[in-house]
Amino acid sequence: MSLPPSIVQKLQADGMQASAINTDAADAFERGEFIEATLGKWLTEQKAKRPHLWIMAGQIDLEQSAFGDGNMTARSRLTKELGEATATERAKEWGLKGIADFKTRGSRPGGEQQKEKPKGDNPWSAENWNVTRQGSVAKADFALAQRLAKAAGSYIGATKPAKVAA
């Protein structure tokens, strides 16, 4: 039995490693430990018990540089940190053929979660620019902070709002 695509997307957006999604999460779902409605509670428990199953915030930034931006130094560093097999797996999740695919620019795994439109309370949007709230969001949930910043056309650490095309 495999996981429903909506659950896989939520797990990817939460930063769970692909190998853990395919094994640990799939097994737990099959055993009935969670359903889509109780996924949040299950994730909270798993993060406390098994933090090694999640991709760390620093790794997410390194992956963006390595696979999204095509930075070879970042790709080499990521390969050293994760090992060649895991780095290759992550590269494929980003849409590359492997870690040696230097021509392709990947896109962050997670599907539609990454295509959020700026919300009225997005502290990275020009209308609601708020550095204090940005820091609070980034400290509480770095992946969410990255999605919100990207949705507003900005980035973590920006010193001013992105210019809006007229």
Buried (B, 14 or more C-beta within 10 A) or exposed (E): EEBEEEBBBBBBBBBBBBEBBBEBBBEBBEEEEBEEEEBEEBBEEBBEEEEEBBBEBEBBBBBBBBBBEBBEEBBEBBBEEBEEEBBBBBBBBBBBEEBEBEEBEBBBBBBEBBEBEBEEEBBBBBEBBBEEBBEEBBEEBBBBBBBBBBBBBBEBEBEEBBEEEE
